[in-house]
Amino acid sequence: MIEERTALPGVLLLKPPVFRDERGFFRETWRAERYAAAGIPDRFVQDNVSLSTRGVLRGLHFQEPHPQGKLVSVLRGEVWDVAVDVRVGSPTFGRWTGYTLSDENGWQLWVPAGFAHGFVVTSGEALFAYKCTDVYRPETESTLLWNDPDLAIEWPRAAPLVSAKDKGGARLRDLSPERLPRFREGA
């Protein structure tokens, strides 16, 4: 597996090998010791799958307290996936990174606790998988405005299909610091 550090310390792009032949493909999506060596926790407590059509944008979501680290991948289709550092005191606070994840490339993105996460579907549809380090707790979830001009995320779709909840997200500058996670050196 190839591990690539990103511009946001802690966020990793993982490229497990994909074995293809005339029957299809095989790829390993999780092996505790291999991922632990990359710095990813070996304890996931919830797995999620979503199916979305072309142009659907989901996010940008995070939980505080009870933050979730997420190991994300695409089982079918393609998305452009984004992580945003929302940790108060972080040297990269408010910065984002984005990658194309697809069933074709087999890539995964590790989005640690303390980062907001979202994606937009760039194929006809996408089956998206999340492994989470904590359970979903709606009372602790916050939503950043997907098109917050201060973040200036370069989404590949100008007019995505966004839920009412995500349309009502807050700009990062308007979120109370008490709703944001704290940066801890070395965490």
C-alpha positions as CSV (number, residue, x, y, z in Angstrom):
1,M,0.0,0.0,0.0
2,I,1.3,3.4,-0.9
3,E,0.7,6.1,1.8
4,E,0.9,9.8,0.8
5,R,1.0,12.6,3.3
6,T,-1.2,15.5,2.3
7,A,-0.9,19.3,2.8
8,L,-2.9,18.8,6.0
9,P,-0.9,16.9,8.6
10,G,-2.8,13.8,9.7
11,V,-4.8,13.5,6.5
12,L,-3.5,10.6,4.5
13,L,-4.2,9.4,0.9
14,L,-3.9,5.6,0.8
15,K,-3.4,3.7,-2.4
16,P,-3.9,0.0,-1.8
17,P,-3.1,-2.3,-4.7
18,V,-6.0,-3.2,-6.9
19,F,-5.8,-6.6,-8.7
20,R,-7.7,-6.7,-12.0
21,D,-8.4,-9.4,-14.5
22,E,-11.2,-10.3,-17.0
23,R,-13.5,-11.2,-14.0
24,G,-13.2,-7.8,-12.3
25,F,-11.0,-6.7,-9.5
26,F,-10.0,-7.4,-5.9
27,R,-8.7,-5.0,-3.3
28,E,-8.1,-5.1,0.4
29,T,-9.8,-2.2,2.2
30,W,-8.8,-2.8,5.7
31,R,-6.0,-4.7,7.6
32,A,-5.5,-3.5,11.2
33,E,-1.7,-3.9,11.4
34,R,-1.1,-2.3,7.9
35,Y,-3.2,0.7,8.7
36,A,-1.9,1.0,12.2
37,A,1.6,1.3,10.7
38,A,0.3,4.3,8.7
39,G,-1.0,5.9,12.0
40,I,-4.6,5.0,11.6
41,P,-6.4,3.7,14.7
42,D,-7.3,0.1,14.8
43,R,-10.7,0.7,16.4
44,F,-13.7,1.5,14.2
45,V,-17.1,1.4,15.8
46,Q,-19.4,2.2,12.9
47,D,-19.4,1.5,9.1
48,N,-21.7,3.6,6.8
49,V,-22.5,3.4,3.1
50,S,-24.2,6.0,1.0
51,L,-25.5,5.9,-2.6
52,S,-25.7,9.2,-4.4
53,T,-26.3,10.3,-8.0
54,R,-24.2,12.6,-10.2
55,G,-23.8,16.1,-8.8
56,V,-24.9,15.3,-5.2
57,L,-22.7,17.0,-2.6
58,R,-22.7,15.7,1.0
59,G,-21.0,17.8,3.7
60,L,-19.1,19.4,5.1
61,H,-19.7,17.6,8.4
62,F,-17.9,17.1,11.7
63,Q,-18.8,16.2,15.3
64,E,-17.6,18.0,18.5
65,P,-17.6,16.6,21.1
66,H,-17.3,12.9,20.1
67,P,-15.3,13.5,16.9
68,Q,-15.2,10.9,14.3
69,G,-12.1,9.9,12.3
70,K,-13.2,8.5,9.0
71,L,-11.5,6.1,6.5
72,V,-13.4,6.7,3.3
73,S,-13.5,5.0,-0.1
74,V,-15.7,4.5,-3.1
75,L,-17.0,1.1,-3.9
76,R,-18.7,2.1,-7.2
77,G,-18.3,5.3,-9.2
78,E,-16.2,8.4,-8.5
79,V,-16.3,11.4,-6.1
80,W,-14.1,14.4,-5.3
81,D,-13.5,14.1,-1.6
82,V,-12.5,17.0,0.7
83,A,-11.2,17.3,4.2
84,V,-11.0,20.7,6.0
85,D,-9.0,21.4,9.2
86,V,-11.4,22.9,11.7
87,R,-9.2,22.5,14.8
88,V,-8.9,25.8,16.7
89,G,-5.1,26.6,17.1
90,S,-4.0,24.4,14.2
91,P,-1.4,25.9,11.9
92,T,-3.5,24.7,9.0
93,F,-6.9,25.9,10.4
94,G,-9.4,26.6,7.6
95,R,-7.3,24.9,4.9
96,W,-8.6,22.1,2.8
97,T,-7.3,19.3,0.6
98,G,-9.2,17.3,-2.0
99,Y,-8.7,14.1,-4.0
100,T,-10.6,12.0,-6.6
101,L,-11.6,8.6,-5.1
102,S,-13.1,6.0,-7.4
103,D,-13.7,2.3,-7.8
104,E,-11.1,2.5,-10.6
105,N,-8.2,3.9,-8.6
106,G,-9.2,2.2,-5.3
107,W,-7.8,5.1,-3.2
108,Q,-8.9,5.8,0.4
109,L,-8.7,9.0,2.4
110,W,-8.0,9.0,6.1
111,V,-9.8,12.0,7.6
112,P,-8.8,12.3,11.3
113,A,-11.0,13.6,14.1
114,G,-11.0,17.4,14.0
115,F,-11.5,17.7,10.3
116,A,-14.8,18.4,8.4
117,H,-15.5,16.1,5.5
118,G,-17.5,16.2,2.4
119,F,-17.7,14.9,-1.2
120,V,-19.4,15.5,-4.5
121,V,-20.3,12.8,-7.0
122,T,-18.5,13.2,-10.4
123,S,-19.8,9.9,-12.0
124,G,-23.3,8.7,-12.8
125,E,-23.7,7.5,-9.2
126,A,-21.3,6.6,-6.4
127,L,-21.5,4.0,-3.6
128,F,-19.4,5.6,-0.8
129,A,-18.1,3.7,2.3
130,Y,-17.0,5.2,5.6
131,K,-15.3,3.5,8.6
132,C,-15.8,5.7,11.6
133,T,-13.9,5.8,15.0
134,D,-17.0,7.0,16.9
135,V,-20.8,6.6,16.4
136,Y,-22.9,9.2,14.7
137,R,-24.4,11.6,17.3
138,P,-26.6,14.2,15.5
139,E,-26.7,16.4,18.6
140,T,-22.9,17.0,18.3
141,E,-22.8,17.4,14.5
142,S,-22.0,20.7,12.8
143,T,-22.2,21.5,9.1
144,L,-19.9,23.9,7.4
145,L,-21.3,25.7,4.4
146,W,-20.0,23.7,1.4
147,N,-19.3,26.9,-0.5
148,D,-17.9,29.1,2.3
149,P,-16.0,31.8,0.4
150,D,-13.4,31.9,3.2
151,L,-12.5,28.3,2.5
152,A,-12.6,28.7,-1.3
153,I,-12.9,25.0,-2.0
154,E,-12.5,24.3,-5.7
155,W,-15.5,22.0,-6.1
156,P,-15.6,20.4,-9.6
157,R,-19.4,21.1,-9.9
158,A,-20.6,24.7,-9.8
159,A,-24.2,23.9,-8.9
160,P,-24.3,20.6,-7.0
161,L,-27.4,19.0,-5.5
162,V,-27.2,19.8,-1.8
163,S,-29.6,18.8,1.0
164,A,-31.5,21.5,3.0
165,K,-29.3,20.7,6.0
166,D,-26.1,21.2,4.0
167,K,-27.4,24.4,2.3
168,G,-28.0,25.8,5.8
169,G,-24.4,25.1,7.0
170,A,-22.5,27.9,8.7
171,R,-19.4,29.7,7.6
172,L,-16.3,28.6,9.5
173,R,-15.9,32.2,10.8
174,D,-19.4,32.1,12.3
175,L,-19.1,28.9,14.2
176,S,-18.6,29.4,18.0
177,P,-15.1,28.3,19.1
178,E,-16.9,26.0,21.6
179,R,-18.4,24.0,18.7
180,L,-14.9,23.4,17.2
181,P,-12.3,20.8,18.1
182,R,-9.0,21.9,19.6
183,F,-5.6,21.3,18.0
184,R,-3.3,19.1,20.1
185,E,0.4,19.0,19.1
186,G,1.3,15.5,18.0
187,A,-2.3,14.3,17.9
